[in-house]
Amino acid sequence: MPAWDFRAPDAAVAPRDSSAGAIAATGLLELARLLPGKASAEYEAAARQLLQALSERCATGEAPSEDGLLRHATGDLPKGKDIDVSLIYGDYYFLAALGKLNGTLKLVW
């Protein structure tokens, strides 16, 4: 799972961000669609790994008390806002990536 900021100097101990993982997975799948051969397969495999991690570590399942599909997103750590929460854009990209994988969504944006 990526850190809340890909450039965070303390990435090893920084809070994780499920929304960044979902966005990255969607982008990796788009790259896989555009690139030929081995590169395509490698990008798709990386996206699948991210989605698997999101599903296993962050998915809310059927918990009615949850606000979104994914837990553990970080919105703005420096301002102390939206830490370890569900973020709607993380849910959007998570569903977009899953749709790309099963062929029901061709283009998200």
Residue pairs with C-beta under 8 A, 6 or more apart in sequence:
1 16
1 17
1 18
1 21
1 50
1 53
1 54
1 57
1 58
1 72
2 16
2 17
2 20
2 21
2 24
3 11
3 14
3 15
3 16
3 17
3 20
4 14
4 15
4 16
4 17
4 20
4 74
4 77
5 11
5 14
5 17
5 77
6 20
8 14
14 77
15 74
15 77
15 83
15 84
16 72
16 74
17 72
17 73
17 74
17 90
18 54
18 57
18 58
18 70
18 71
18 72
18 73
18 87
18 90
18 94
19 70
19 73
19 74
19 75
19 87
19 89
19 90
19 93
20 73
20 74
20 90
21 50
21 53
21 54
21 58
21 90
22 50
22 54
22 70
22 90
22 91
22 92
22 93
22 94
22 96
22 97
23 89
23 90
23 93
24 47
24 50
25 47
25 50
25 51
25 54
25 93
25 94
25 97
26 47
26 93
26 96
26 97
26 100
26 108
28 43
28 44
28 46
28 47
28 50
29 43
29 44
29 47
29 97
29 100
29 101
30 100
31 39
31 40
31 43
32 39
32 40
32 41
32 43
32 44
32 47
33 40
33 100
34 40
35 43
47 97
47 101
48 101
51 94
51 97
51 98
51 101
54 70
54 94
57 72
58 70
58 71
58 72
59 69
59 70
59 71
60 66
60 68
60 69
60 70
60 71
60 86
66 86
67 85
67 86
68 85
68 86
68 87
68 88
68 90
68 91
69 86
69 90
69 91
69 94
69 95
70 86
70 87
70 90
70 91
70 94
71 84
71 85
71 86
72 84
73 82
73 84
73 85
73 86
73 87
73 90
74 82
74 83
74 84
74 85
75 81
75 82
75 83
75 85
75 87
76 82
77 83
93 108
96 105
96 108
99 105
99 108
100 106
100 108
